[in-house]
Amino acid sequence: MPLLTRITVAVSTTSREGRRRPAPTPSRQRPSVKTLLAGLEREQLQALLLHLIEQQPALADVVEAQVHRVRMQPLLRVLQGEITLIPRLEALQR
């Protein structure tokens, strides 16, 4: 499940007092989180994320772990051989 989906689910099911809210009823269809976020600009997304973390401080750990994972993706691709940082010798000889 993507990070923002998990955060939204956690926040939408917990009140400010920390009590669980009832899950939305099937008769009340909500747009998907992806749809809700699609029209937002970078600054709006960042402000939303920071607001959610202020309301639910435990989310900071989730965000930190996800940011670390995302930043490691290019390195993992290099280590797995999907990306080469040094051009192949044949390409340099042409």
RAZIVEN-V750457 format. One record per pair of residues at least 12 apart in sequence whose C-alpha atoms are under 6 Angstrom apart, sorted by the first residue. I is the first residue (numbers start at 1). GAP is how many residues later the second one is. D is the distance in Angstrom with one decimal. If there is no record, write none. Layout:
i->I gap->GAP d->D
i->I gap->GAP d->D
//
This chain:
none
//
